[in-house]
Amino acid sequence: MSRPASIVIWDPVVRMFHWTLAAIVLANYWLTDSGEDIHTWLGYAAAAAVLLRVGWGFFGGKHARFADFPISLARIREHFRELDARSLPADSGHNPLGAIMIYLMFLLVLVLVCTGWLHEEVDALYGNDLLQRVHTYAAHALWAGALIHVAAVFIMQYVGRIELVRPMITGRRRIRR
Protein backbone atom coordinates (compact mmCIF):
# COMPACT_ATOMS: atom_id res chain seq x y z
CA MET A 1 0.00 0.00 0.00
CA SER A 2 1.53 3.31 -1.01
CA ARG A 3 1.52 6.44 1.13
CA PRO A 4 -0.24 9.55 -0.20
CA ALA A 5 2.09 11.91 -2.03
CA SER A 6 3.10 15.01 -0.11
CA ILE A 7 5.13 18.14 -0.65
CA VAL A 8 7.09 20.34 1.73
CA ILE A 9 5.36 23.64 2.41
CA TRP A 10 6.68 25.07 5.71
CA ASP A 11 10.27 24.75 6.85
CA PRO A 12 11.17 24.24 10.53
CA VAL A 13 11.99 27.94 11.10
CA VAL A 14 8.55 29.07 9.88
CA ARG A 15 6.79 26.42 11.97
CA MET A 16 8.80 27.12 15.12
CA PHE A 17 8.19 30.86 14.71
CA HIS A 18 4.46 30.34 14.22
CA TRP A 19 3.95 28.14 17.28
CA THR A 20 6.35 30.15 19.46
CA LEU A 21 4.55 33.40 18.68
CA ALA A 22 1.17 31.73 19.21
CA ALA A 23 2.28 30.47 22.65
CA ILE A 24 3.69 33.87 23.62
CA VAL A 25 0.54 35.71 22.55
CA LEU A 26 -1.65 33.26 24.48
CA ALA A 27 0.55 33.46 27.58
CA ASN A 28 0.93 37.23 27.61
CA TYR A 29 -2.72 37.91 26.87
CA TRP A 30 -4.30 35.37 29.23
CA LEU A 31 -1.76 34.16 31.79
CA THR A 32 0.53 37.02 32.76
CA ASP A 33 -0.05 40.50 34.12
CA SER A 34 1.47 43.70 32.77
CA GLY A 35 4.59 44.62 34.66
CA GLU A 36 5.43 41.05 35.66
CA ASP A 37 8.95 40.00 34.70
CA ILE A 38 7.65 37.00 32.74
CA HIS A 39 5.30 39.28 30.74
CA THR A 40 8.23 41.54 29.89
CA TRP A 41 10.55 38.69 28.93
CA LEU A 42 7.88 37.03 26.81
CA GLY A 43 7.44 40.37 25.03
CA TYR A 44 11.17 40.49 24.31
CA ALA A 45 11.01 36.89 23.08
CA ALA A 46 8.15 37.86 20.74
CA ALA A 47 10.24 40.74 19.39
CA ALA A 48 13.21 38.43 18.83
CA ALA A 49 10.98 35.89 17.08
CA VAL A 50 9.50 38.53 14.78
CA LEU A 51 12.95 39.92 13.94
CA LEU A 52 14.22 36.40 13.21
CA ARG A 53 11.17 35.75 11.01
CA VAL A 54 11.66 39.02 9.14
CA GLY A 55 15.25 38.02 8.41
CA TRP A 56 14.06 34.56 7.37
CA GLY A 57 11.58 36.31 5.06
CA PHE A 58 14.53 37.47 2.98
CA PHE A 59 16.87 34.47 3.28
CA GLY A 60 14.65 31.46 4.03
CA GLY A 61 13.16 28.76 1.85
CA LYS A 62 10.62 29.19 -0.92
CA HIS A 63 7.42 29.70 1.06
CA ALA A 64 9.22 31.56 3.86
CA ARG A 65 10.38 34.40 1.61
CA PHE A 66 8.22 37.52 1.43
CA ALA A 67 8.69 37.48 -2.34
CA ASP A 68 6.65 34.25 -2.39
CA PHE A 69 3.52 35.97 -1.07
CA PRO A 70 3.25 39.42 -2.61
CA ILE A 71 0.26 41.62 -1.91
CA SER A 72 -1.40 43.13 -4.96
CA LEU A 73 -4.93 43.65 -6.21
CA ALA A 74 -4.22 41.27 -9.08
CA ARG A 75 -3.03 38.54 -6.69
CA ILE A 76 -6.05 39.10 -4.40
CA ARG A 77 -8.42 38.78 -7.39
CA GLU A 78 -6.60 35.60 -8.47
CA HIS A 79 -6.94 34.21 -4.94
CA PHE A 80 -10.71 34.87 -4.95
CA ARG A 81 -11.00 33.14 -8.36
CA GLU A 82 -9.20 30.12 -6.89
CA LEU A 83 -11.58 30.14 -3.92
CA ASP A 84 -14.58 30.47 -6.21
CA ALA A 85 -13.34 27.40 -8.08
CA ARG A 86 -12.78 25.76 -4.65
CA SER A 87 -9.29 24.81 -5.70
CA LEU A 88 -6.21 26.39 -4.15
CA PRO A 89 -2.91 25.21 -5.64
CA ALA A 90 -1.49 22.28 -3.67
CA ASP A 91 1.96 23.85 -3.54
CA SER A 92 0.77 27.25 -2.31
CA GLY A 93 2.08 28.94 0.80
CA HIS A 94 0.59 32.15 2.15
CA ASN A 95 -2.16 33.77 0.13
CA PRO A 96 -2.27 37.58 -0.20
CA LEU A 97 -4.91 37.96 2.54
CA GLY A 98 -2.76 35.82 4.82
CA ALA A 99 0.21 38.01 3.96
CA ILE A 100 -1.73 41.10 5.05
CA MET A 101 -2.47 39.39 8.36
CA ILE A 102 1.18 38.41 8.80
CA TYR A 103 2.39 41.97 8.31
CA LEU A 104 -0.34 43.31 10.61
CA MET A 105 0.66 40.84 13.34
CA PHE A 106 4.34 41.72 12.95
CA LEU A 107 3.45 45.39 13.30
CA LEU A 108 1.24 44.81 16.34
CA VAL A 109 3.92 42.75 18.10
CA LEU A 110 6.46 45.49 17.49
CA VAL A 111 4.02 48.17 18.73
CA LEU A 112 3.43 46.07 21.86
CA VAL A 113 7.14 45.62 22.47
CA CYS A 114 7.93 49.29 21.92
CA THR A 115 5.09 50.61 24.08
CA GLY A 116 5.78 48.05 26.79
CA TRP A 117 9.48 48.84 26.81
CA LEU A 118 8.92 52.60 26.85
CA HIS A 119 6.40 52.28 29.67
CA GLU A 120 8.53 49.99 31.83
CA GLU A 121 12.07 51.16 31.09
CA VAL A 122 11.85 54.92 30.54
CA ASP A 123 11.23 56.51 33.93
CA ALA A 124 9.69 59.66 32.46
CA LEU A 125 7.06 57.54 30.67
CA TYR A 126 6.18 55.16 33.51
CA GLY A 127 2.44 55.35 34.08
CA ASN A 128 1.88 57.27 30.83
CA ASP A 129 -1.81 56.84 30.05
CA LEU A 130 -1.40 57.10 26.26
CA LEU A 131 1.29 54.40 26.19
CA GLN A 132 -0.86 52.14 28.36
CA ARG A 133 -3.89 52.62 26.12
CA VAL A 134 -1.92 52.02 22.92
CA HIS A 135 -0.40 48.90 24.48
CA THR A 136 -3.80 47.63 25.59
CA TYR A 137 -5.49 48.34 22.24
CA ALA A 138 -2.61 46.73 20.35
CA ALA A 139 -2.90 43.64 22.57
CA HIS A 140 -6.65 43.41 21.90
CA ALA A 141 -6.07 43.91 18.17
CA LEU A 142 -3.41 41.18 18.14
CA TRP A 143 -5.73 38.79 19.96
CA ALA A 144 -8.58 39.62 17.55
CA GLY A 145 -6.19 39.10 14.62
CA ALA A 146 -5.19 35.71 16.02
CA LEU A 147 -8.84 34.67 16.27
CA ILE A 148 -9.52 35.87 12.72
CA HIS A 149 -6.41 33.98 11.56
CA VAL A 150 -7.57 30.71 13.12
CA ALA A 151 -11.08 31.09 11.68
CA ALA A 152 -9.66 31.95 8.25
CA VAL A 153 -7.43 28.87 8.28
CA PHE A 154 -10.41 26.57 8.78
CA ILE A 155 -12.56 28.46 6.27
CA MET A 156 -9.80 28.44 3.63
CA GLN A 157 -9.09 24.78 4.30
CA TYR A 158 -12.76 23.93 3.67
CA VAL A 159 -13.47 26.31 0.79
CA GLY A 160 -10.11 25.87 -0.94
CA ARG A 161 -10.03 22.10 -0.39
CA ILE A 162 -6.46 22.22 0.80
CA GLU A 163 -4.66 21.11 3.96
CA LEU A 164 -3.52 24.07 6.04
CA VAL A 165 -3.29 22.82 9.62
CA ARG A 166 -1.22 19.65 9.10
CA PRO A 167 1.51 21.43 7.10
CA MET A 168 2.00 23.95 9.93
CA ILE A 169 2.63 20.98 12.23
CA THR A 170 4.56 18.58 10.01
CA GLY A 171 5.78 20.89 7.25
CA ARG A 172 4.24 18.66 4.58
CA ARG A 173 0.95 18.81 2.68
CA ARG A 174 -0.66 15.71 1.23
CA ILE A 175 -1.69 16.15 -2.36
CA ARG A 176 -4.56 14.55 -4.21
CA ARG A 177 -3.78 12.59 -7.31
N, C-alpha and C positions, 0 to 999 in steps of 0.2 A: 504494500500500500504506500503510495507516494504522499509526501507532505505537500500542503498547498504552497505554491510559489509565494515568495515575499521579497520585498525590496527594502533597503535601508532608507529611512526618512530622516530620523533625528539622531545626531551623534551624541555621545555621552556628555559632552559639555553642555549642549542645549538642554538635555533632559535633567542633568544635575542642577543647572540654573533654574529651570522651571519649577522643580519640586522644592528646591531650597527657598526660592522666593515665595512660593505658596505657603510653606511652613512658617516663614518669618512673618508674612502678612497675617496669617491666622493667629500666631502667637502674640504679635504686638497689638493686634486689634482686640482680641478676646481674652488673652491670658495675663498680660502685663499691664502695669499702670505707668502713665507718663511720669518721668522723673526717676523711675527705678533703674538701677544700673543695667539689668538685663534688657530692659526696653531700649536703652541707649545703645548697648552693644549689638543688639539685634538690628537696630537701625543702621549702624555702621556696617554690619555684615550685609544688609540689603544693598547699601551703596556700593560695597566692594563687588557684590554679585552683579549688579547692573553694569558697573564699569568693566568687569571681566566680559560680560555678555556683549557690550558695545564693541570692545576690542575683537571679540570672536565674530562679531557681525561683519568685520572687514577681512579677517584672516582665517575664518573657520571653513567648514565643509560646505557643500553645495547649498543645502537648505538653511544653513546657519547664516549665510551671508545676506546682508541687507539688499544687495543687488538681485537676489533671488525672489524678493517679494516687494517689487516697486508699487508705489501708490500712484495711480492715475485714473482719470475718468474712464479711459478706454479699458483699462484692466478691470475696473469695477463693473463696467457693463459686460465684459466678457465673463466675469465671475457669475453675474446674475443669469446670463444665458446658460452657463453650465448648470447652475442650480435649477433653472427652468426645465432643462433636459434631464434633471436628476442624475447627473453624471459628472462628478468631479474627476479630474485626471488622477489615476492611481499613484503617480509619482509626484504629486503636488505637495508642497510644504505649506507655508502660510499663504492665505489668500489676502487680497488687499484690505479687506475689512479687518481681518486679524492683524495685519501690519499696523493699521491705525490704532488698534487696541494696544499692541505692543509698545508703540511709541508713547501713547498716553500713559501707560503704566510706568514706563521708564521715567517720564517726566514727573509723575506724581510721587514716585519713590524719591527722586532727587529733591523735589520740593519738601517732602517730609523730612529728609535728612538735613537739608539746609535750615529749615525753620526750627527743627528740633535742636540742632547744634547751636544755632544763634541764641535760642532761648535758654539753653542749659549752660553754654560755655562763655557767652559774652555777658559779663556782669551788668552792663548798662541796659541790656535787653531782657534780663530775667524778669518774668512776670508781665512782659509786654502783651497786652490784650490782642493786638492785631496779629502778632506771630502765633499766639495760641489759637486764634480763630482760623488762620490760614492752615495751621498744622491739623487742626480738627477737621476742617472741611476737606482737606486733601486726603486725610485718612478715610473719611466717609466715601469720598469719590473713588479711592482705590478699592475699597471693599465693594462698592457698587459695581465697579469695573470688573472685579474678580467674579462676582455673581453673574454678570452679563456674559463674561467669557465662558464660564462653565455652561450656562444655558445655550450659548451659541455653538459650543462644541457638540452638544447632543443634538441640537437642531440640524447643524451642518452634516453631522454623521448620518442622520436619518434622511434628510432631503437629498444630500449629495451622494448617498449610498457609498460611503467611503469610511474606512476605519480611521478614527482620530485618537481615541483614548489609548488603545493598545500600543501604537507607535510611540506615544509619549512615555510609555513604561518600558517597552522592550527595544525601541528604536526602529522596529521593522513593521511594515504594513503587508498584510496578506493581499494578494491580488487575485481577482477572478479571472478564470481562463475562458 
